[in-house]
Amino acid sequence: MFSVLVCDDSLVARKQAAKCLPQDWEVAVHFAKHGGEAIEALQQGKGQLLLLDLNMPVKDGYQTLESIQQLNISTKVVVISGDIQPEAHERVTKLGAIDFIQKPVKADKLREVLIKHNILANDELADSEGSLDPEVRDCYQEITNIAMGQAGDHLARIMNVFVRLPIPNVNLIEVSELHMMLSDIEQHEQVTAVCQGFLGPGIRGEALCILSDSSFEDVAKILDIKQEVDDQIQLELLMDAASLLIGTCLAGLAEQMDVNFSQGHPVVLGQHRVITDIISMNRVNWRRTLAIELSYGLEGYNVQCDLILLFTEDSMITMNKKLSHLLEDE
């Protein structure tokens, strides 16, 4: 799989550049906060293409380009910068950059540059057939709202707290984009995650429950746990939360689609890991997935729990039939 490294000291800029990559391009995306991290990643083979900012701490874009030349690292570099001085453009070109894009980067401009330099061929981009019809997205969002509300109510009663319910984020994405989607929920801290497969007639998928490490202390307070919250206690808390949220959400969806789901055993993907490690450990074997992202919060507490339901693309055939009554014109 083609590898892209995005290097920028701004989290917003990194996300924006990554999201501007062609959606139907199967690519592994990596991130670096400055040139020093970028060089390390490139030496590890992460980055056949480098999208590089110029003004950064530790090692700026110019120094990074110089290091790439000195170390004879094989990568194609496209500079993305707000510095539009002609001299900046000339300097990066002399240092080996193949092109220069002005910030903020636009998807069509990046696509044009990728095709121009034969990094991406026109026929590598699939058409938009895989995108979700707005009515279908609204339908999935509505049934998820109902199921999510049931799970939130269950959680609120058990913990005696007010649960902030999110608006479900529903998308049909390439599995290679899962890395990008989950990176969006990263809070610059470590997380613990549990994965659980589920299966129904014509429907299969996986549920991913992620809890940030900083949430455990408040969860323990809510549940009046007096003992030290060590790794074992943290794992038990996450397993309980995952079982409740996954089970209740799936039950709510199953009821509305008139199906039954059987659930596999929950699997711990990792404790105290960065989200990118969690993703690499959970490479699902599908090309495209219907991803439903839910982010629960508890009012008055520093608790954030992300639940992501991933359905195989072929599951949508059955799901759409089951929900056909909701999709009919009035």
Backbone as numpy.savetxt, mean C-alpha at the origin, in Angstrom:
# Nx Ny Nz CAx CAy CAz Cx Cy Cz
10.93 -8.96 -12.24 10.09 -7.77 -12.24 10.97 -6.52 -12.24
10.58 -5.53 -13.03 11.34 -4.28 -13.11 11.30 -3.56 -11.77
12.43 -2.92 -11.42 12.57 -2.29 -10.12 12.76 -0.79 -10.25
11.97 -0.03 -9.48 12.06 1.44 -9.48 12.38 1.92 -8.07
13.35 2.82 -7.96 13.71 3.42 -6.68 13.35 4.90 -6.71
12.55 5.34 -5.75 12.15 6.74 -5.65 12.94 7.36 -4.50
13.74 8.38 -4.80 14.58 9.02 -3.78 14.19 10.49 -3.63
13.65 10.83 -2.46 13.27 12.20 -2.15 13.15 12.31 -0.63
13.56 13.43 -0.07 13.47 13.59 1.38 12.05 13.90 1.84
11.15 14.18 0.91 9.75 14.48 1.24 8.89 13.24 1.07
8.17 12.86 2.14 7.26 11.72 2.06 6.18 11.96 1.01
5.65 13.18 0.99 4.61 13.52 0.02 5.13 13.36 -1.41
6.34 13.85 -1.65 6.92 13.77 -2.99 7.18 12.33 -3.40
7.64 11.50 -2.45 7.87 10.08 -2.75 6.58 9.40 -3.16
5.52 9.66 -2.38 4.22 9.06 -2.70 3.71 9.53 -4.06
3.85 10.82 -4.32 3.34 11.37 -5.57 4.06 10.76 -6.77
5.38 10.66 -6.68 6.14 10.08 -7.79 5.75 8.62 -8.02
5.62 7.87 -6.91 5.27 6.45 -7.03 3.88 6.27 -7.64
2.95 7.13 -7.24 1.58 7.02 -7.75 1.48 7.44 -9.22
2.47 8.18 -9.71 2.46 8.60 -11.11 3.03 7.54 -12.05
3.58 6.46 -11.50 4.04 5.35 -12.35 2.82 4.72 -13.02
2.95 4.26 -14.26 1.80 3.65 -14.95 1.17 2.54 -14.13
-0.14 2.57 -13.96 -0.83 1.65 -13.07 -0.78 0.21 -13.55
-0.67 0.00 -14.86 -0.66 -1.36 -15.39 0.75 -1.88 -15.63
1.72 -1.21 -15.07 3.12 -1.62 -15.23 3.52 -2.47 -14.03
3.91 -3.71 -14.28 4.32 -4.59 -13.17 5.71 -4.18 -12.71
5.78 -3.59 -11.54 7.02 -3.00 -11.08 7.11 -3.08 -9.56
8.31 -3.30 -9.06 8.56 -3.25 -7.61 9.09 -1.86 -7.28
8.43 -1.19 -6.35 8.81 0.19 -6.00 9.53 0.20 -4.65
10.68 0.87 -4.60 11.45 1.03 -3.37 11.61 2.53 -3.09
11.92 2.86 -1.84 12.00 4.27 -1.46 13.30 4.57 -0.70
13.80 5.78 -0.88 14.98 6.26 -0.15 14.74 7.72 0.22
15.18 8.11 1.43 14.93 9.47 1.92 16.05 10.44 1.56
17.20 9.91 1.12 18.31 10.76 0.68 19.25 9.92 -0.16
20.24 10.59 -0.74 21.15 9.90 -1.64 21.93 8.76 -1.02
22.25 8.89 0.26 22.98 7.81 0.93 22.18 6.52 0.93
20.90 6.64 1.29 20.03 5.46 1.26 19.86 4.94 -0.16
19.80 5.87 -1.12 19.62 5.46 -2.52 20.80 4.63 -3.01
22.01 5.06 -2.70 23.19 4.31 -3.14 23.21 2.91 -2.54
22.86 2.81 -1.25 22.79 1.49 -0.61 21.77 0.60 -1.30
20.61 1.15 -1.60 19.55 0.38 -2.26 19.98 -0.05 -3.66
20.63 0.85 -4.39 21.09 0.52 -5.75 22.13 -0.59 -5.72
23.00 -0.54 -4.73 24.03 -1.59 -4.62 23.43 -2.95 -4.26
22.21 -2.91 -3.69 21.48 -4.15 -3.39 20.62 -4.61 -4.57
20.71 -3.90 -5.69 19.95 -4.27 -6.87 18.55 -3.71 -6.92
18.25 -2.73 -6.05 16.91 -2.14 -6.03 16.93 -0.83 -6.82
16.53 -0.89 -8.07 16.47 0.35 -8.82 17.08 0.28 -10.21
16.42 -0.41 -11.14 16.84 -0.34 -12.53 16.56 1.06 -13.07
15.57 1.71 -12.44 15.27 3.11 -12.72 15.27 3.86 -11.39
15.95 5.01 -11.37 15.99 5.86 -10.18 15.31 7.18 -10.48
14.27 7.50 -9.71 13.62 8.81 -9.78 14.21 9.64 -8.66
14.99 10.66 -9.01 15.88 11.31 -8.04 15.58 12.80 -7.86
15.41 13.21 -6.60 15.30 14.62 -6.26 16.72 15.20 -6.17
16.83 16.52 -6.23 18.15 17.16 -6.15 18.46 17.69 -4.77
17.54 18.40 -4.15 17.83 19.06 -2.87 17.42 18.15 -1.72
18.41 17.48 -1.11 18.17 16.55 -0.02 19.30 16.64 1.00
19.03 16.24 2.26 20.10 16.20 3.27 21.00 14.99 3.05
22.07 14.93 3.81 23.04 13.81 3.81 23.80 13.73 2.49
23.10 13.38 1.42 23.71 13.31 0.09 22.67 13.82 -0.91
22.96 14.95 -1.57 21.96 15.50 -2.47 21.98 14.78 -3.82
21.14 15.24 -4.75 21.02 14.55 -6.03 22.29 14.59 -6.85
23.00 15.73 -6.85 24.24 15.84 -7.61 25.29 14.86 -7.06
25.42 14.81 -5.74 26.39 13.89 -5.12 26.00 12.43 -5.38
24.70 12.18 -5.43 24.24 10.82 -5.71 24.61 10.41 -7.13
24.42 11.32 -8.08 24.80 11.02 -9.47 26.32 10.80 -9.60
27.08 11.60 -8.86 28.54 11.42 -8.87 28.91 10.05 -8.32
28.27 9.63 -7.23 28.56 8.32 -6.63 28.19 7.19 -7.57
27.08 7.34 -8.28 26.66 6.31 -9.24 27.73 6.13 -10.31
28.30 7.25 -10.78 29.36 7.17 -11.78 30.62 6.55 -11.20
31.02 6.99 -10.00 32.24 6.50 -9.38 32.17 5.00 -9.07
31.00 4.57 -8.64 30.82 3.16 -8.27 30.40 2.30 -9.46
30.22 2.94 -10.61 29.83 2.25 -11.83 28.55 1.42 -11.63
27.56 2.04 -11.01 26.28 1.38 -10.76 25.41 1.48 -12.00
24.84 0.36 -12.39 24.00 0.32 -13.59 22.56 0.68 -13.23
22.15 1.88 -13.57 20.77 2.32 -13.37 20.50 3.50 -14.28
19.25 3.69 -14.67 18.86 4.86 -15.44 18.25 5.87 -14.47
18.69 7.12 -14.58 18.27 8.13 -13.61 17.43 9.22 -14.29
16.24 9.43 -13.76 15.41 10.55 -14.16 15.31 11.49 -12.96
15.77 12.72 -13.13 15.73 13.70 -12.05 14.35 14.35 -12.02
13.77 14.42 -10.82 12.49 15.10 -10.61 12.74 16.19 -9.58
12.70 17.45 -10.01 13.11 18.54 -9.11 12.33 19.81 -9.38
12.23 20.63 -8.35 11.62 21.94 -8.49 12.63 22.98 -8.96
13.90 22.61 -9.01 14.95 23.52 -9.47 14.97 23.50 -11.00
14.38 24.51 -11.60 14.24 24.52 -13.06 15.30 25.38 -13.75
16.37 25.75 -13.04 17.43 26.53 -13.67 18.07 25.72 -14.80
18.35 26.36 -15.92 19.00 25.65 -17.04 20.30 24.98 -16.61
21.04 25.63 -15.69 22.31 25.06 -15.24 22.09 23.74 -14.50
21.00 23.66 -13.72 20.70 22.41 -13.01 20.46 21.29 -14.00
19.69 21.59 -15.04 19.41 20.60 -16.08 20.71 20.14 -16.74
21.58 21.10 -17.08 22.84 20.76 -17.74 23.74 19.94 -16.83
23.80 20.31 -15.56 24.67 19.59 -14.62 24.27 18.13 -14.46
22.96 17.87 -14.29 22.54 16.49 -14.07 22.71 15.67 -15.35
22.55 16.30 -16.50 22.76 15.58 -17.76 24.22 15.17 -17.90
25.13 16.08 -17.56 26.56 15.76 -17.62 26.93 14.65 -16.63
26.16 14.57 -15.53 26.44 13.55 -14.51 25.73 12.22 -14.81
25.06 12.15 -15.97 24.53 10.85 -16.39 23.02 10.69 -16.34
22.28 11.69 -15.85 20.81 11.57 -15.83 20.29 11.56 -17.27
19.31 10.71 -17.54 18.79 10.59 -18.91 17.70 11.62 -19.19
17.09 12.18 -18.13 16.04 13.17 -18.36 15.78 13.96 -17.09
15.00 15.03 -17.24 14.71 15.95 -16.13 13.23 16.29 -16.18
12.52 16.07 -15.05 11.09 16.38 -14.96 10.90 17.41 -13.86
10.14 18.46 -14.16 9.87 19.51 -13.18 8.80 19.06 -12.19
9.02 19.37 -10.90 8.01 19.11 -9.88 6.87 20.12 -10.00
5.64 19.73 -9.66 5.23 18.38 -9.26 5.11 17.48 -10.48
5.55 16.24 -10.33 5.52 15.30 -11.45 4.08 14.95 -11.82
3.84 14.81 -13.11 2.54 14.40 -13.62 2.66 13.02 -14.26
1.61 12.21 -14.12 1.64 10.83 -14.62 1.89 10.79 -16.12
1.24 11.68 -16.89 1.40 11.63 -18.35 2.82 12.03 -18.77
3.43 12.98 -18.05 4.80 13.38 -18.35 5.79 12.26 -18.04
5.60 11.60 -16.88 6.49 10.49 -16.52 6.36 9.36 -17.53
5.14 9.06 -17.92 4.90 8.00 -18.92 5.60 8.35 -20.23
5.50 9.60 -20.63 6.15 10.06 -21.87 7.66 9.85 -21.81
8.26 10.18 -20.66 9.71 10.02 -20.49 10.10 8.54 -20.50
9.31 7.70 -19.86 9.61 6.26 -19.82 9.58 5.65 -21.22
8.62 6.07 -22.03 8.52 5.56 -23.40 9.65 6.13 -24.26
9.93 7.41 -24.08 10.98 8.09 -24.85 12.32 7.38 -24.72
12.64 6.90 -23.53 13.94 6.27 -23.28 13.86 4.74 -23.30
12.81 4.21 -23.89 12.63 2.76 -24.07 12.66 1.98 -22.77
12.28 2.64 -21.68 12.15 1.94 -20.40 10.81 1.22 -20.38
9.87 1.81 -21.06 8.52 1.24 -21.12 8.03 1.33 -22.55
7.55 0.19 -23.08 6.99 0.19 -24.43 5.49 0.45 -24.35
4.94 1.03 -25.40 3.51 1.32 -25.42 2.67 0.08 -25.16
3.11 -1.06 -25.71 2.29 -2.27 -25.58 2.42 -2.91 -24.20
3.31 -2.37 -23.34 3.41 -2.90 -21.98 2.31 -2.37 -21.10
1.68 -1.30 -21.53 0.61 -0.71 -20.74 -0.72 -1.28 -21.17
-1.39 -1.93 -20.26 -2.70 -2.48 -20.58 -3.70 -1.35 -20.70
-4.82 -1.62 -21.37 -5.84 -0.59 -21.45 -6.56 -0.50 -20.12
-7.58 0.30 -20.08 -8.23 0.58 -18.80 -9.36 -0.38 -18.48
-9.39 -1.56 -19.14 -10.48 -2.48 -18.90 -10.55 -2.93 -17.45
-9.37 -2.95 -16.79 -9.35 -3.47 -15.43 -9.86 -2.49 -14.38
-10.08 -1.23 -14.78 -10.52 -0.27 -13.79 -11.95 -0.56 -13.37
-12.27 -0.20 -12.15 -13.59 -0.48 -11.61 -14.62 0.50 -12.16
-15.76 -0.03 -12.58 -16.88 0.81 -12.95 -17.33 1.57 -11.70
-17.60 2.87 -11.81 -17.99 3.66 -10.64 -19.17 3.07 -9.88
-20.16 2.51 -10.59 -21.32 1.93 -9.92 -20.94 0.69 -9.13
-20.02 -0.10 -9.70 -19.55 -1.30 -9.00 -18.77 -0.90 -7.75
-17.90 0.12 -7.89 -17.14 0.59 -6.73 -18.08 1.08 -5.63
-19.10 1.85 -6.02 -20.06 2.36 -5.03 -20.77 1.21 -4.32
-21.07 0.17 -5.08 -21.76 -1.00 -4.51 -20.88 -1.69 -3.47
-19.62 -1.94 -3.83 -18.69 -2.57 -2.89 -18.46 -1.69 -1.66
-18.40 -0.39 -1.91 -18.18 0.54 -0.80 -19.36 0.52 0.17
-20.58 0.42 -0.38 -21.77 0.44 0.46 -21.87 -0.83 1.31
-21.65 -1.99 0.70 -21.75 -3.23 1.50 -20.62 -3.30 2.52
-19.47 -2.71 2.17 -18.36 -2.69 3.14 -18.68 -1.74 4.29
-19.33 -0.62 3.98 -19.76 0.31 5.02 -20.61 -0.39 6.07
-21.56 -1.21 5.59 -22.46 -1.92 6.50 -21.68 -2.94 7.34
-20.83 -3.73 6.67 -20.04 -4.75 7.38 -19.08 -4.10 8.36
-18.49 -3.00 7.95 -17.53 -2.28 8.80 -18.22 -1.70 10.03
-19.44 -1.21 9.83 -20.20 -0.68 10.96 -20.50 -1.75 11.99
-20.81 -2.96 11.52 -21.06 -4.06 12.44 -19.81 -4.40 13.23
-18.67 -4.41 12.53 -17.40 -4.71 13.22 -17.06 -3.61 14.22
-17.30 -2.35 13.83 -17.02 -1.23 14.74 -17.90 -1.28 15.97
-19.17 -1.63 15.78 -20.10 -1.73 16.91 -19.65 -2.83 17.88
-19.23 -3.95 17.32 -18.74 -5.06 18.15 -17.52 -4.64 18.95
-16.60 -3.96 18.26 -15.37 -3.51 18.92 -15.69 -2.48 20.01
-16.60 -1.55 19.72 -16.97 -0.51 20.69 -17.58 -1.11 21.95
-18.43 -2.13 21.80 -19.07 -2.76 22.95 -18.07 -3.51 23.82
-17.13 -4.19 23.18 -16.14 -4.96 23.93 -15.17 -4.04 24.68
-14.75 -2.95 24.02 -13.72 -2.08 24.60 -14.30 -0.85 25.28
-15.61 -0.65 25.15 -16.27 0.50 25.77 -15.63 1.82 25.32
-15.48 1.95 23.99 -14.88 3.15 23.41 -15.72 3.56 22.21
-15.44 4.78 21.70 -16.08 5.21 20.46 -15.13 4.93 19.30
-15.60 4.17 18.33 -14.77 3.77 17.20 -15.01 4.71 16.03
-13.94 5.33 15.53 -14.05 6.17 14.34 -14.07 5.29 13.10
-15.16 5.34 12.36 -15.30 4.49 11.18 -14.83 5.24 9.94
-13.98 4.62 9.15 -13.45 5.29 7.96 -14.38 5.11 6.76
-14.12 5.86 5.70 -14.76 5.60 4.42 -13.93 4.53 3.72
-14.53 3.41 3.34 -13.74 2.35 2.70 -13.08 2.84 1.41
-11.85 2.47 1.22 -11.12 2.78 -0.01 -11.13 1.53 -0.87
-11.85 1.56 -1.99 -12.04 0.38 -2.83 -11.36 0.59 -4.18
-10.46 -0.32 -4.55 -9.75 -0.20 -5.82 -9.43 -1.58 -6.39
-9.40 -1.65 -7.70 -8.90 -2.84 -8.39 -7.48 -2.53 -8.81
-6.51 -3.21 -8.22 -5.11 -2.84 -8.44 -4.28 -4.04 -8.87
-3.16 -3.74 -9.51 -2.17 -4.78 -9.78 -1.55 -5.18 -8.45
-1.24 -6.45 -8.31 -0.64 -6.90 -7.05 0.68 -6.18 -6.80
1.38 -5.82 -7.89 2.64 -5.09 -7.72 2.40 -3.72 -7.08
1.17 -3.19 -7.18 0.85 -1.90 -6.59 0.50 -2.02 -5.11
0.38 -3.26 -4.61 0.06 -3.46 -3.21 1.12 -2.81 -2.33
2.38 -2.91 -2.76 3.49 -2.28 -2.04 3.24 -0.80 -1.88
2.83 -0.16 -2.99 2.60 1.27 -2.97 1.42 1.65 -2.07
0.35 0.86 -2.16 -0.85 1.16 -1.38 -0.57 1.06 0.12
0.13 -0.01 0.52 0.40 -0.19 1.93 1.43 0.82 2.44
2.32 1.26 1.57 3.29 2.27 1.98 2.59 3.57 2.35
1.40 3.80 1.77 0.65 5.01 2.08 0.20 5.07 3.54
0.06 3.90 4.18 -0.41 3.92 5.56 0.76 3.89 6.55
1.98 3.91 6.01 3.15 3.88 6.89 3.22 5.17 7.70
3.50 5.04 8.97 3.57 6.21 9.86 4.98 6.39 10.42
5.97 6.00 9.64 7.37 6.10 10.07 7.61 5.32 11.36
6.96 4.21 11.51 7.18 3.41 12.70 6.98 1.94 12.35
7.26 1.09 13.33 7.15 -0.34 13.08 5.73 -0.82 13.38
5.40 -1.94 12.76 4.06 -2.49 12.88 4.12 -3.99 13.13
3.00 -4.52 13.57 2.82 -5.97 13.68 1.61 -6.32 12.84
1.70 -7.41 12.08 0.64 -7.72 11.13 0.27 -9.20 11.15
-1.01 -9.43 10.90 -1.56 -10.78 10.83 -2.30 -10.93 9.50
-2.14 -12.08 8.87 -2.83 -12.35 7.62 -3.72 -13.59 7.80
-4.90 -13.57 7.18 -5.81 -14.70 7.28 -6.53 -14.90 5.94
-6.41 -16.08 5.39 -7.09 -16.39 4.14 -8.55 -16.72 4.39
-9.38 -16.52 3.35 -10.79 -16.88 3.46 -11.27 -17.43 2.11
-12.32 -18.24 2.18 -12.78 -18.94 0.98 -14.29 -19.12 1.04
-14.94 -18.86 -0.08 -16.38 -19.09 -0.22 -16.64 -19.62 -1.61
-17.88 -19.96 -1.94 -18.19 -20.48 -3.28 -17.92 -19.43 -4.35
-16.86 -19.64 -5.14 -16.51 -18.70 -6.20 -15.78 -17.46 -5.72
-15.47 -17.40 -4.44 -14.81 -16.23 -3.88 -13.64 -16.67 -3.00
-12.50 -16.03 -3.16 -11.37 -16.32 -2.28 -10.53 -15.06 -2.11
-9.83 -15.00 -1.01 -9.01 -13.83 -0.77 -8.22 -13.93 0.51
-7.63 -12.81 0.89 -6.85 -12.73 2.12 -7.19 -11.43 2.84
-7.16 -11.49 4.16 -7.36 -10.30 4.98 -6.06 -10.00 5.71
-5.70 -8.74 5.74 -4.47 -8.30 6.37 -4.82 -7.29 7.45
-4.42 -7.56 8.69 -4.71 -6.67 9.82 -3.37 -6.14 10.35
-3.23 -4.81 10.38 -1.96 -4.18 10.74 -2.18 -3.22 11.90
-1.39 -3.37 12.95 -1.49 -2.48 14.11 -0.11 -1.89 14.38
-0.04 -0.56 14.48 1.24 0.09 14.74 1.69 -0.21 16.17
3.00 -0.30 16.37 3.54 -0.64 17.68 3.14 0.38 18.75
2.99 1.66 18.33 2.65 2.70 19.30 1.22 2.56 19.83
0.41 1.72 19.18 -0.99 1.55 19.60 -1.14 0.61 20.79
-0.18 -0.27 21.00 -0.35 -1.34 21.98 -0.52 -0.81 23.42
0.20 0.24 23.74 0.13 0.77 25.12 -1.29 1.22 25.46
-1.92 1.95 24.53 -3.28 2.43 24.79 -4.29 1.28 24.75
-4.07 0.30 23.88 -4.97 -0.86 23.84 -4.94 -1.58 25.18
-3.74 -1.71 25.75 -3.60 -2.36 27.06 -4.33 -1.56 28.14
-4.27 -0.22 28.07 -4.97 0.61 29.04 -6.48 0.41 28.94
-6.98 0.38 27.71 -8.42 0.22 27.50 -8.91 -1.11 28.08
-8.09 -2.13 27.90 -8.48 -3.47 28.37 -8.06 -3.72 29.82
-7.49 -2.68 30.45 -7.09 -2.75 31.86 -6.11 -3.89 32.12
-5.13 -4.00 31.23 -4.07 -4.99 31.39 -2.98 -4.38 32.27
-2.75 -4.97 33.43 -1.81 -4.41 34.41 -0.38 -4.85 34.16
-0.20 -6.05 33.62 1.15 -6.58 33.46 1.88 -5.88 32.32
3.18 -6.10 32.27 4.00 -5.49 31.23 3.55 -5.98 29.85
3.44 -5.05 28.93 2.98 -5.40 27.58 4.19 -5.84 26.76
4.57 -7.11 26.93 5.71 -7.64 26.19 5.26 -8.14 24.82
6.19 -8.75 24.09 5.88 -9.21 22.73 4.72 -10.19 22.71
4.67 -11.08 23.69 3.62 -12.08 23.72 2.25 -11.43 23.94
2.19 -10.49 24.88 0.92 -9.78 25.15 0.50 -8.99 23.91
1.45 -8.32 23.26 1.15 -7.56 22.06 0.56 -8.46 20.97
1.18 -9.63 20.82 0.71 -10.55 19.79 -0.70 -11.04 20.10
-0.97 -11.32 21.37 -2.31 -11.77 21.76 -3.34 -10.67 21.51
-2.96 -9.41 21.79 -3.88 -8.30 21.56 -4.19 -8.17 20.07
-3.16 -8.28 19.23 -3.39 -8.15 17.79 -4.23 -9.31 17.27
-3.94 -10.51 17.72 -4.70 -11.68 17.26 -6.17 -11.55 17.62
-6.43 -11.02 18.82 -7.83 -10.82 19.25 -8.50 -9.76 18.38
-7.79 -8.65 18.14 -8.36 -7.58 17.32 -8.59 -8.04 15.89
-7.60 -8.78 15.35 -7.71 -9.28 13.97 -8.87 -10.25 13.84
-9.00 -11.15 14.80 -10.08 -12.14 14.77 -11.44 -11.45 14.79
-11.55 -10.43 15.63 -12.82 -9.70 15.76 -13.14 -8.93 14.48
-12.18 -8.13 14.01 -12.44 -7.28 12.85 -12.62 -8.08 11.57
-11.71 -9.03 11.34 -11.79 -9.84 10.12 -13.06 -10.68 10.12
-13.30 -11.36 11.25 -14.47 -12.23 11.34 -15.78 -11.48 11.16
-15.91 -10.33 11.85 -17.16 -9.58 11.77 -17.36 -8.95 10.40
-16.30 -8.40 9.82 -16.41 -7.80 8.48 -16.78 -8.85 7.44
-16.11 -10.00 7.48 -16.42 -11.05 6.51 -17.83 -11.58 6.69
-18.26 -11.69 7.95 -19.63 -12.15 8.22 -20.64 -11.17 7.65
-20.38 -9.87 7.80 -21.28 -8.86 7.27 -21.34 -8.88 5.76
-20.19 -9.07 5.11 -20.16 -9.15 3.66 -20.86 -10.41 3.17
-20.59 -11.53 3.87 -21.19 -12.81 3.48 -22.71 -12.76 3.56
-23.21 -12.13 4.62 -24.66 -12.04 4.78 -25.31 -11.28 3.63
-24.66 -10.18 3.22 -25.23 -9.37 2.14 -25.12 -10.04 0.77
-24.15 -10.95 0.62 -24.00 -11.65 -0.66 -24.61 -13.05 -0.62
-25.18 -13.40 0.54 -25.82 -14.71 0.71 -24.84 -15.85 0.42
-23.66 -15.76 1.05 -22.65 -16.83 0.94 -22.11 -17.11 2.34
-21.33 -18.14 2.45 -20.62 -18.45 3.70 -19.13 -18.48 3.43
-18.36 -17.87 4.32 -16.91 -17.88 4.20 -16.31 -18.82 5.25
-15.37 -19.63 4.81 -14.56 -20.37 5.77 -13.23 -19.64 5.87
-12.71 -19.53 7.08 -11.48 -18.78 7.31 -10.34 -19.70 7.70
-9.17 -19.42 7.13 -7.99 -20.19 7.47 -7.42 -19.75 8.81
-6.34 -20.40 9.22 -5.70 -20.01 10.48 -4.96 -18.70 10.29
-5.05 -17.78 11.25 -4.30 -16.52 11.14 -2.80 -16.78 11.18
-2.08 -16.03 10.38 -0.62 -16.19 10.29 0.03 -14.86 10.64
0.97 -14.89 11.59 1.69 -13.67 11.95 2.74 -13.40 10.88
2.64 -12.22 10.24 3.59 -11.87 9.19 4.86 -11.25 9.76
4.76 -10.74 10.97 5.95 -10.15 11.59 5.59 -9.23 12.73
6.50 -9.15 13.70 6.34 -8.20 14.81 7.44 -7.17 14.74
7.07 -5.91 15.01 8.03 -4.80 15.03 8.79 -4.72 13.71
8.05 -4.77 12.63 8.66 -4.71 11.30 8.18 -3.45 10.58
8.98 -2.96 9.65 8.51 -1.85 8.83 7.54 -2.42 7.80
6.63 -1.58 7.34 5.56 -2.06 6.48 6.08 -2.69 5.20
7.22 -2.19 4.66 7.76 -2.74 3.42 8.22 -4.19 3.62
8.71 -4.52 4.82 9.08 -5.91 5.10 7.84 -6.79 5.13
6.77 -6.28 5.73 5.52 -7.03 5.81 5.01 -7.36 4.41
5.10 -6.37 3.52 4.61 -6.56 2.16 5.41 -7.64 1.45
6.74 -7.58 1.57 7.59 -8.55 0.86 7.35 -9.97 1.34
6.87 -10.11 2.59 6.59 -11.44 3.13 5.23 -11.96 2.70
4.41 -11.07 2.11 3.03 -11.45 1.81 2.73 -11.24 0.32
3.58 -11.78 -0.53 3.39 -11.65 -1.97 2.32 -12.63 -2.43
1.10 -12.13 -2.61 0.03 -13.00 -3.07 0.27 -13.37 -4.52
-0.21 -14.55 -4.90 0.10 -15.08 -6.23 -0.98 -14.73 -7.24
-1.45 -13.50 -7.21 -2.46 -13.07 -8.17 -1.90 -11.90 -8.96
-2.43 -11.70 -10.15 -1.97 -10.57 -10.96 -2.69 -9.29 -10.55
-3.98 -9.41 -10.28 -4.78 -8.24 -9.94 -5.68 -8.57 -8.76
-5.95 -7.60 -7.92 -6.76 -7.87 -6.74 -7.72 -6.71 -6.47
-8.92 -7.07 -5.99 -9.85 -6.06 -5.49 -9.44 -5.79 -4.06
-8.98 -4.57 -3.81 -8.46 -4.21 -2.48 -9.43 -3.26 -1.79
-9.86 -3.64 -0.59 -10.73 -2.80 0.22 -9.96 -2.44 1.49
-9.66 -1.16 1.65 -8.83 -0.70 2.77 -9.68 0.03 3.80
-9.57 -0.40 5.06 -10.31 0.20 6.16 -9.32 0.60 7.25
-9.49 1.79 7.80 -8.57 2.26 8.83 -9.38 2.67 10.06
-9.32 1.85 11.10 -10.08 2.10 12.32 -9.25 2.93 13.31
-9.93 3.83 14.02 -9.29 4.59 15.09 -10.21 4.61 16.30
-9.62 4.78 17.48 -10.40 4.86 18.72 -10.30 6.28 19.26
-11.44 6.93 19.40 -11.46 8.33 19.82 -10.86 8.49 21.22
-9.95 9.46 21.33 -9.32 9.73 22.62 -8.10 8.88 22.90
-7.76 7.99 21.98 -6.60 7.10 22.18 -5.73 7.10 20.93
-4.45 6.83 21.16 -3.51 6.71 20.04 -3.52 5.28 19.54
-4.62 4.91 18.92 -4.77 3.55 18.40 -5.21 3.62 16.95
-4.45 2.99 16.08 -4.79 2.96 14.66 -4.60 1.54 14.16
-5.66 0.98 13.60 -5.61 -0.39 13.10 -6.12 -0.40 11.65
-5.30 -0.90 10.75 -5.67 -0.97 9.33 -6.07 -2.39 8.97
-7.22 -2.52 8.33 -7.71 -3.81 7.86 -7.83 -3.73 6.34
-7.18 -4.65 5.65 -7.22 -4.66 4.19 -7.74 -6.01 3.72
-8.82 -6.00 2.97 -9.41 -7.21 2.40 -9.00 -7.29 0.93
-8.40 -8.40 0.55 -7.94 -8.59 -0.83 -8.70 -9.75 -1.45
-9.44 -9.47 -2.52 -10.19 -10.49 -3.24 -9.54 -10.74 -4.60
-9.44 -11.99 -5.02 -8.92 -12.27 -6.35 -9.84 -11.64 -7.39
-9.26 -11.30 -8.53 -10.05 -10.64 -9.58 -11.21 -11.52 -10.05
-10.97 -12.85 -10.16 -12.05 -13.72 -10.64 -13.18 -13.85 -9.61
-12.90 -13.51 -8.35 -13.97 -13.53 -7.34 -15.05 -12.51 -7.66
-14.68 -11.45 -8.38 -15.64 -10.40 -8.68 -16.78 -10.89 -9.58
-16.54 -11.94 -10.36 -17.60 -12.48 -11.20 -18.75 -12.96 -10.32
-18.40 -13.75 -9.31 -19.42 -14.25 -8.37 -20.02 -13.11 -7.55
-19.15 -12.22 -7.06 -19.62 -11.14 -6.20 -20.58 -10.22 -6.94
-20.27 -9.91 -8.19 -21.15 -9.04 -8.98 -22.51 -9.69 -9.21
-22.52 -11.01 -9.43 -23.79 -11.71 -9.60 -24.60 -11.66 -8.30
-23.93 -11.87 -7.18 -24.62 -11.85 -5.89 -25.18 -10.47 -5.58
-24.53 -9.45 -6.11 -24.95 -8.08 -5.80 -25.70 -7.44 -6.96
-26.11 -8.25 -7.93 -26.76 -7.71 -9.13 -28.00 -6.89 -8.81
-28.71 -7.28 -7.74 -29.93 -6.55 -7.37 -29.63 -5.12 -6.95
-28.40 -4.89 -6.46 -28.00 -3.53 -6.05 -27.52 -2.72 -7.24
-27.14 -3.42 -8.32 -26.59 -2.74 -9.48 -27.63 -2.46 -10.55
-28.85 -3.01 -10.35 -29.90 -2.81 -11.35 -30.35 -1.37 -11.35
-30.73 -0.90 -12.52 -31.26 0.46 -12.63 -32.63 0.53 -11.96
-32.88 1.67 -11.34 -34.17 1.82 -10.67 -35.29 1.95 -11.71
